Amino acid sequence: MVTDDRSDILLLNVGGRVFKVNTSVLRKHKYSRLARLFECRYSARSLEMLCDDVDSSETPVYYFDRDPDVFFWILQCYEKQVVYVPKSMCPIRFVEERSYWGLEDAALDCHFFERLSKAKTFIEEYEEKARIRSKALSFKHDHNTMSFRNMKGFDDIRHNAEKIRWTMWLVFNEPSSSVFGKLWAVVSVAVILISLATFVVGTLQDFQTRDENGLEIENDNIALVEKVCIIWFTMEYFLRLFAAEGKVVFIRQIMNIIDLVTIFPYYVQIYIANRSGGDHSLDSVSHLIQVFRVMRVMRVLRLGRHSSGLQVLGKTMLKSSTELALLGLYLCIGIIVLATAVQGLEPANFKNIGEALWWATITVTTVGYGDVYPETIPGKLVGTLAVFTGVLVIGVPTHPVISNFSHYYERAADIENAYERSLKRKKLLQSIAADIEENNKKNITCNSTESLI
């Protein structure tokens, strides 16, 4: 970018490093900072706005207090059609510098924007985690601010209600902030496990009860435990709703939707039973009640609130939705084709496409119950093809799912480690500040003693 004609060169001092820029390349981005600097190089007022300082000698030097390493790649935006930013460079930092130099229209490689998206998500999750932890620490250590007032007026009542809400929020969202929070988390997990155990035990023959019509009804002891669990779940949901900062945001969160789905069927079941007058002999009522009982298994998803591993798994499934949809599409196509082929070749063993679909499904997924199988050589060849098809179809989209899981798991660990490091730095700075303040007090005391002497 250097030529012999000195008038065609801009000398830039960026962060203490000197760059020589050929002005001919600036035409590519005529609205960038350097292009405007070249156009307005004789206007002192414009130079004050475009650069930090200027050395108006025979060969002017323009000073910028910016990162010279990033500026090297900023210059590449003028020379190349597409700039490949190295992985070692922070994408957020590069975007900030690109915005400063006015090169928002510069073309960058697609992988850079992927790294930028991941970095922004990491920063957002880290800041949210730091915000919650900072609030927890401030609540734990600041006794004066969190003290309750004597209720003499409406402001005092609102202040105390806010402190109660804030205390409950910490108990629900940061169990490690207090002993009561840890106890609440343990009890909540225990109630979920008891509810799931009750659901399983209720299906055992010894715990099943039938009415005078011979229809299965819920055991009284099982029903009592179920009622206690539902009361706990309902109370916990509404307490969380009261303690939430934003009610609408709380209701729309996926974990809270799951909580509502696990609670709602129980009350619908009671409503249907009351409307039918307790008569479960009606087929529609009996079937509805059975469906709502089966929906209790959804309560296992409540454990995701207390398990970071399940949260990582949920994020992985959400991120891998495209790959999973592709897997489902491949399986559907393969199963339909194989079922049609085997039913056409062996109509005696597979009377209809429905039976053939069942066989193709368990064969492609390499389960193979053996309840139905082809007997002729062409049918066995189709079965062999089904096995190989299943292995290939299931194996192809697996790698992206594993990669996404590893990414989210590592990111969760990185966020936790980053917060712990920032907390240690904060404590170290506070310790250094305290030592400096103590030394200053000692010096003041010594000076006062010397002046008295």
CORQUI-V901375 format. One record per residue. N is the residue number from 1. PHI is phi in whole degrees, 0 to 359 (* if undefined). OMEGA is omega in whole degrees, 0 to 359 (none if undefined). Layout:
BEGIN
N & PHI & OMEGA
N & PHI & OMEGA
END
This chain:
BEGIN
1 & * & 181
2 & 252 & 176
3 & 234 & 180
4 & 283 & 181
5 & 282 & 186
6 & 291 & 180
7 & 288 & 180
8 & 266 & 184
9 & 235 & 172
10 & 255 & 175
11 & 264 & 182
12 & 241 & 174
13 & 252 & 183
14 & 251 & 178
15 & 62 & 180
16 & 89 & 179
17 & 248 & 185
18 & 268 & 177
19 & 236 & 175
20 & 252 & 186
21 & 246 & 175
22 & 286 & 185
23 & 291 & 181
24 & 292 & 181
25 & 280 & 183
26 & 286 & 182
27 & 292 & 181
28 & 297 & 178
29 & 234 & 188
30 & 288 & 178
31 & 258 & 179
32 & 284 & 182
33 & 296 & 181
34 & 291 & 178
35 & 295 & 178
36 & 291 & 177
37 & 297 & 180
38 & 292 & 181
39 & 291 & 185
40 & 251 & 186
41 & 291 & 180
42 & 262 & 179
43 & 256 & 182
44 & 297 & 181
45 & 293 & 178
46 & 292 & 179
47 & 297 & 178
48 & 297 & 180
49 & 275 & 186
50 & 264 & 180
51 & 220 & 182
52 & 281 & 180
53 & 198 & 180
54 & 216 & 176
55 & 259 & 185
56 & 278 & 176
57 & 263 & 180
58 & 299 & 174
59 & 245 & 185
60 & 300 & 176
61 & 239 & 182
62 & 257 & 186
63 & 256 & 177
64 & 226 & 177
65 & 270 & 181
66 & 230 & 182
67 & 283 & 181
68 & 290 & 180
69 & 294 & 178
70 & 289 & 182
71 & 296 & 177
72 & 302 & 180
73 & 280 & 173
74 & 296 & 178
75 & 295 & 179
76 & 295 & 179
77 & 296 & 179
78 & 279 & 187
79 & 266 & 189
80 & 249 & 177
81 & 288 & 179
82 & 230 & 181
83 & 258 & 177
84 & 260 & 183
85 & 285 & 182
86 & 295 & 181
87 & 293 & 182
88 & 289 & 183
89 & 267 & 179
90 & 294 & 183
91 & 295 & 180
92 & 293 & 178
93 & 296 & 180
94 & 294 & 179
95 & 296 & 177
96 & 297 & 179
97 & 292 & 179
98 & 297 & 177
99 & 292 & 179
100 & 297 & 183
101 & 276 & 176
102 & 73 & 183
103 & 242 & 181
104 & 297 & 181
105 & 272 & 180
106 & 290 & 182
107 & 276 & 178
108 & 239 & 181
109 & 290 & 184
110 & 295 & 180
111 & 294 & 178
112 & 297 & 181
113 & 290 & 174
114 & 295 & 178
115 & 295 & 179
116 & 296 & 180
117 & 297 & 178
118 & 295 & 180
119 & 294 & 179
120 & 295 & 178
121 & 297 & 178
122 & 299 & 180
123 & 297 & 180
124 & 297 & 180
125 & 293 & 179
126 & 295 & 180
127 & 296 & 178
128 & 295 & 179
129 & 294 & 179
130 & 295 & 179
131 & 296 & 181
132 & 294 & 181
133 & 294 & 180
134 & 296 & 177
135 & 297 & 179
136 & 297 & 179
137 & 293 & 180
138 & 295 & 177
139 & 293 & 184
140 & 288 & 188
141 & 257 & 184
142 & 265 & 184
143 & 283 & 184
144 & 292 & 182
145 & 293 & 184
146 & 270 & 180
147 & 288 & 181
148 & 272 & 181
149 & 260 & 170
150 & 288 & 187
151 & 282 & 179
152 & 256 & 181
153 & 202 & 183
154 & 295 & 180
155 & 297 & 178
156 & 294 & 178
157 & 297 & 179
158 & 295 & 178
159 & 298 & 181
160 & 294 & 178
161 & 296 & 178
162 & 294 & 179
163 & 292 & 177
164 & 296 & 179
165 & 299 & 180
166 & 294 & 177
167 & 297 & 179
168 & 296 & 179
169 & 300 & 179
170 & 294 & 180
171 & 297 & 184
172 & 282 & 189
173 & 259 & 178
174 & 228 & 183
175 & 301 & 182
176 & 287 & 183
177 & 284 & 182
178 & 203 & 178
179 & 294 & 180
180 & 296 & 178
181 & 296 & 177
182 & 296 & 179
183 & 296 & 179
184 & 298 & 180
185 & 297 & 179
186 & 296 & 180
187 & 296 & 180
188 & 298 & 177
189 & 296 & 180
190 & 297 & 179
191 & 295 & 177
192 & 298 & 180
193 & 295 & 178
194 & 296 & 179
195 & 297 & 178
196 & 293 & 178
197 & 297 & 178
198 & 296 & 178
199 & 298 & 181
200 & 288 & 183
201 & 296 & 181
202 & 296 & 179
203 & 270 & 179
204 & 287 & 184
205 & 297 & 184
206 & 291 & 183
207 & 253 & 179
208 & 266 & 181
209 & 235 & 180
210 & 237 & 180
211 & 274 & 183
212 & 293 & 178
213 & 271 & 180
214 & 84 & 179
215 & 272 & 182
216 & 287 & 175
217 & 235 & 185
218 & 285 & 177
219 & 298 & 184
220 & 299 & 180
221 & 293 & 177
222 & 297 & 180
223 & 296 & 179
224 & 295 & 178
225 & 297 & 179
226 & 297 & 180
227 & 295 & 179
228 & 296 & 179
229 & 296 & 180
230 & 294 & 177
231 & 299 & 178
232 & 295 & 181
233 & 299 & 180
234 & 295 & 179
235 & 298 & 181
236 & 295 & 181
237 & 297 & 183
238 & 287 & 174
239 & 292 & 176
240 & 296 & 178
241 & 297 & 179
242 & 294 & 184
243 & 279 & 183
244 & 292 & 178
245 & 289 & 178
246 & 241 & 185
247 & 294 & 182
248 & 295 & 178
249 & 298 & 179
250 & 299 & 183
251 & 295 & 184
252 & 275 & 180
253 & 290 & 188
254 & 297 & 181
255 & 294 & 179
256 & 286 & 173
257 & 295 & 177
258 & 297 & 178
259 & 301 & 181
260 & 293 & 180
261 & 294 & 180
262 & 283 & 180
263 & 268 & 189
264 & 302 & 183
265 & 300 & 181
266 & 297 & 180
267 & 289 & 175
268 & 295 & 178
269 & 299 & 178
270 & 296 & 181
271 & 297 & 180
272 & 295 & 180
273 & 296 & 179
274 & 291 & 179
275 & 295 & 180
276 & 275 & 179
277 & 70 & 179
278 & 78 & 180
279 & 272 & 181
280 & 270 & 182
281 & 287 & 177
282 & 293 & 184
283 & 298 & 182
284 & 297 & 179
285 & 295 & 181
286 & 297 & 181
287 & 292 & 179
288 & 297 & 180
289 & 297 & 179
290 & 294 & 178
291 & 297 & 181
292 & 292 & 176
293 & 293 & 180
294 & 295 & 181
295 & 293 & 178
296 & 297 & 180
297 & 297 & 177
298 & 298 & 182
299 & 294 & 177
300 & 297 & 179
301 & 289 & 177
302 & 295 & 178
303 & 295 & 178
304 & 298 & 178
305 & 293 & 184
306 & 253 & 182
307 & 231 & 177
308 & 293 & 179
309 & 295 & 178
310 & 292 & 177
311 & 295 & 176
312 & 297 & 179
313 & 296 & 178
314 & 297 & 177
315 & 296 & 179
316 & 296 & 179
317 & 297 & 179
318 & 293 & 180
319 & 291 & 184
320 & 265 & 183
321 & 300 & 180
322 & 295 & 179
323 & 295 & 180
324 & 292 & 177
325 & 295 & 177
326 & 296 & 177
327 & 299 & 179
328 & 298 & 178
329 & 296 & 178
330 & 300 & 182
331 & 296 & 181
332 & 298 & 180
333 & 298 & 181
334 & 298 & 182
335 & 294 & 181
336 & 295 & 181
337 & 295 & 182
338 & 293 & 180
339 & 295 & 178
340 & 296 & 181
341 & 293 & 184
342 & 288 & 178
343 & 289 & 177
344 & 288 & 181
345 & 277 & 182
346 & 228 & 180
347 & 293 & 180
348 & 289 & 181
349 & 276 & 181
350 & 241 & 187
351 & 289 & 179
352 & 211 & 181
353 & 294 & 180
354 & 300 & 178
355 & 296 & 179
356 & 293 & 177
357 & 296 & 178
358 & 298 & 179
359 & 297 & 181
360 & 296 & 181
361 & 296 & 183
362 & 288 & 178
363 & 278 & 180
364 & 296 & 179
365 & 278 & 176
366 & 58 & 175
367 & 269 & 174
368 & 64 & 180
369 & 289 & 180
370 & 85 & 179
371 & 287 & 177
372 & 215 & 184
373 & 201 & 179
374 & 284 & 182
375 & 243 & 180
376 & 274 & 180
377 & 296 & 176
378 & 300 & 178
379 & 295 & 178
380 & 292 & 176
381 & 296 & 176
382 & 295 & 177
383 & 297 & 177
384 & 297 & 177
385 & 298 & 179
386 & 295 & 180
387 & 296 & 181
388 & 295 & 178
389 & 298 & 180
390 & 298 & 180
391 & 298 & 182
392 & 289 & 184
393 & 294 & 181
394 & 287 & 184
395 & 282 & 185
396 & 295 & 184
397 & 276 & 186
398 & 290 & 185
399 & 299 & 177
400 & 300 & 179
401 & 294 & 178
402 & 296 & 179
403 & 297 & 178
404 & 295 & 178
405 & 297 & 179
406 & 298 & 180
407 & 297 & 182
408 & 291 & 179
409 & 293 & 179
410 & 293 & 180
411 & 294 & 177
412 & 298 & 178
413 & 293 & 179
414 & 295 & 179
415 & 297 & 179
416 & 296 & 180
417 & 294 & 179
418 & 296 & 179
419 & 294 & 179
420 & 297 & 178
421 & 294 & 179
422 & 295 & 178
423 & 293 & 178
424 & 294 & 178
425 & 297 & 180
426 & 296 & 179
427 & 294 & 179
428 & 295 & 179
429 & 296 & 177
430 & 295 & 178
431 & 294 & 179
432 & 296 & 179
433 & 297 & 178
434 & 294 & 178
435 & 295 & 179
436 & 297 & 180
437 & 296 & 179
438 & 294 & 178
439 & 295 & 177
440 & 297 & 178
441 & 296 & 178
442 & 296 & 179
443 & 295 & 178
444 & 296 & 179
445 & 295 & 180
446 & 296 & 179
447 & 296 & 179
448 & 294 & 179
449 & 294 & 181
450 & 294 & 179
451 & 294 & 178
452 & 292 & 179
453 & 292 & none
END
